[in-house]
Amino acid sequence: MKLIKKFIYLLVFVLLFKNASANPLISLQNCADAKETNEQLKSIDKMVALNSYDAILKEHMIRLNEHKLSIKIIKEEIDYLSKINFIELQNKYLENSLDISYLTVLFTNSSQVLTWGKLDPNLRLEKRILSDFFKDYKKTKKSLEAELKTQKNLKTSKENKINKIKKMGEEKYNIFLDKKINEKKNFLKNLIAKNLDDKVLNKSYNKHFFECEKKRVIAPMTFDFKWK
């Protein structure tokens, strides 16, 4: 019985060794091909889900509303700045101010914009104090006006995109999207068809190839058997 077990183990070892690629580059390339293909196909699936006609319009509308809210908030801040006695408040709060851009406090991210719009006047004042709002009147006014201009431009850009998609219509948009998807699929197909020297020039493929190399070091025969 022991001889039979030893024979089986030896046979498995021989088979693994026999099936291990004589050229490790073949198994490494097959491994990297599979990983790159899997990643690209997942990316394409995500692209399809996030860029459907309804999904893309919804996303643009969300961003448009954020820009509109940002414009409203900045106008309120400019109005507040024009009505206060800046010197008086500067003397009162400057020692507690921090070297943090007020616009950073206002617009750290989209959720920050939404939150800011709901803050009561006292909390807004606290945010102004804990920034550079009261350090320099002209600088604060200039930065707010510059951001207002930026947000208006972003709003216009987003409105133009929405109008362009709506004018295109769902049917033509889907044809446009299918074209983009096919371009990605063809890029992947052409990449995998290239020789290895050209493949590794692609940053993503090179990363996968390196990952496969690290795995092969651990168990080269098993790796080559899997990816022969």
N, C-alpha and C positions, 0 to 999 in steps of 0.2 A: 504494500500500500504506500509506504514511504517513497519507494522508487517511482511509483506512478505519479505521486505528487511532485516529486523533484523533476520528473520528465515533463509534467504539465507546466511548471514554472519556467523550465528551460525553454519549452516550446513558445510560451508567451513572450519571453525575453527575446527569443530569436525572431519572432514575428514582428515585435515592436522595432527591433533593430533593423530588420529587413525592410520594413515599411517606412522607417525614418528616412526622410529625404536625404539623398546623397548630396544635394545642394541645399543647404539651409536657407538660402535666399528665396527658394521656391515657396517653402512653408511660411517664411516670414512675410513674403509678398501676399500669399493667399490670406493670411491672418489680417494684414493691414487692409487688403481689398474689402474683406468682409466688414471690418470695423468702420471703414470710411463709408461704405455703402449703407450700412445700418444708420449711421449718424446723419447722412445726407437725406435718406428717405424719411427719417423722423422729422427733420427740418422741413421737408416738403409737406408732410402731413400737417405740421403746425402752421405752415404758411397758408395752406388751404383752409384750415379752420379759422384762422384769425383774419383772413382777407376775403371772405365771402362778401357778396354785395351788401347784405344787411349788417354784417359784423363790422365792415370797414366804415360804413356810414355812421353806425352807432359810436364807434371809437372816435371818429372825427367830431361828432356832435358833442361828445363828452369833453374833448379838448377845447372845442369852441366855447362851450359854456364856462370852462375854467378861465379862458382868456377874457371873456366878458366880465366875470366876477373879479378878476385881477384888475381890470380897468376901473371897475366901480370902486374897489378898495383904494387904489392909488389916487383916484380923484378925491376920495374922502380924506386921504392923508394930506394931499396938497391943499385942500380946503381948510383942514385943521391947522396946517402950518401957517396959512395966510391970516388966520383969525387969532392965534395965540400971541401972547407977549413972550416972544422967544427968549429975550435976554433975561426976563424974570424967571422963566422956567429953567433956563440954562444954569443960572446961579443956584437954583434950588436942587437940581437933579444931576448936574455934571459930575460931581464927585462920586456918584454911584454908577456912572455910565461905564460901559465896556467897549473895548476896541473890536466890536463885532458890527459888520456892515448891517445897516437897518434893512436893506433889501434882502439880505440873507435871512434875517428874522422873518420878514414878510413872505419870502418865496423859497423856502428850503426845498419844498416839493409840492406837488399838486394838492395833496391832502392838507398841507399847511395852509394853502390858500383858502380851502373850504373851511378849515377851522377858524382862521382869522376872521372870516366874514361873520362868524357867530359870536365872537368875543364881545363882552360888554366894554364900555368906555374905560373903566378902571383897569381892566386887564390889558387893553390896548396901550394905555399909558405906561403900564409896567413894562411891556415889551419895548416901548420906545426908550424908556430909561435904561434898560439893560442892553442897549446898543449904542451906536454912535449918533443917534438922531439929534441929540441936543448939543453936539460938539461944534457944529458949524452950520449956520443957517443956509448959506449959499450952496454949500456942498450937499446938504440934505435935499434942498429944493431941486438942484440940478440932477441929482441921482434919481429922484422920483419922476421928474419930467422925462428923463432919458428912458426910464423903465416904462413909463406910460406910452411913449412912442414905440418902444419895442413890442409891447403887448398889443397895441393897435395894429401893428404890422403883422404880427402872428395871427391875430383875429381875422384880418383881411385874407391872409394866405390860406387859413383854414376854411374860410367861407368860399374861396375860389375853388379849393379842392372838392368841397362838398357839391358845389354847383356843377363842376366838371363831371363828377361821378353820376350825379342825377341826370344831367344832360345826356350822358353816354347811355344810360339805361342799363337794366340788369343783364339783358341778353348780350349787348356789346361788351359790357364789363366782364362778363364770364369768359368771352372769347379772349379778351385782353389778359385775364388772369391765367387761362389755360396756356396761352403763349408763354407767359413768364414761367409757369410750372414746367412746361416742356423744355424750356431753355436750361433750367436747372437739371432736369433729368438727362438731357443731352450732354451737359457739362460733366456730370458724374460718369456717364457711359464713356465719354472720350478720355476722361482721366484714368479710369480703370484699364482702358485699352492701351495706354501708353507703356513704354518700357520703364523699368524701375528707376533708372537714372533721372527720367523726366518726372516721374510720380513724386519722388522725394523732394522735388523743388516746391511742391505744393505744401504749404505750412501745415494744414490739417492732416494731410496724408502722412507727412513726415512725423507728426506727433504720434499717430497710430502705429507707424512702423517701429518707432522707438519703444512704445509700450509693448509691442509684440516681442521685440528683442529682449526686453527685461524678463518677460514671462518664459521665453525659451531657455534663458540661462538657468532657471530653476529646475526644469525637467525637459531637456532637449529631445530625448527620444519620444516621450509622450506628446510633446508639442508637435514634432514633425509628423507623428502618426495621425494626429488630429487634423493638421493643416496640409497634409501631403497633396 
